[in-house]
């Protein structure tokens, strides 16, 4: 069975980080960024994923589906 994530560590690839479950982030410059998410359960199990995003302007918005250990997380651009 998969555990529910209780804490999060985001690295947006530009020196900015967040521990929010569903953060918003604005990039200062267009470019290519590797965004990494670590998700931890209450029992300290964790999973991580990294995606490469391409920012062509100064604003990018993404939503994601459920974040559960052992299950893939899908990101969808809403910008």
MOHUSUL-V719896 format. One record per residue. N is the residue number from 1. OMEGA is omega in whole degrees, -180 to 180 (* if undefined). Layout:
N,OMEGA / N,OMEGA
//
This chain:
1,180 / 2,179 / 3,178 / 4,179 / 5,-180 / 6,175 / 7,-170 / 8,173 / 9,178 / 10,170 / 11,-173 / 12,174 / 13,179 / 14,-179 / 15,179 / 16,179 / 17,176 / 18,173 / 19,177 / 20,179 / 21,-175 / 22,-174 / 23,169 / 24,-180 / 25,177 / 26,177 / 27,180 / 28,-176 / 29,172 / 30,179 / 31,179 / 32,-177 / 33,171 / 34,-180 / 35,-177 / 36,177 / 37,169 / 38,178 / 39,-176 / 40,174 / 41,179 / 42,180 / 43,177 / 44,168 / 45,179 / 46,174 / 47,179 / 48,176 / 49,177 / 50,174 / 51,174 / 52,178 / 53,180 / 54,-179 / 55,-179 / 56,177 / 57,-180 / 58,-179 / 59,175 / 60,178 / 61,178 / 62,168 / 63,177 / 64,176 / 65,-175 / 66,177 / 67,179 / 68,180 / 69,177 / 70,180 / 71,179 / 72,175 / 73,180 / 74,178 / 75,178 / 76,179 / 77,176 / 78,-180 / 79,*
//
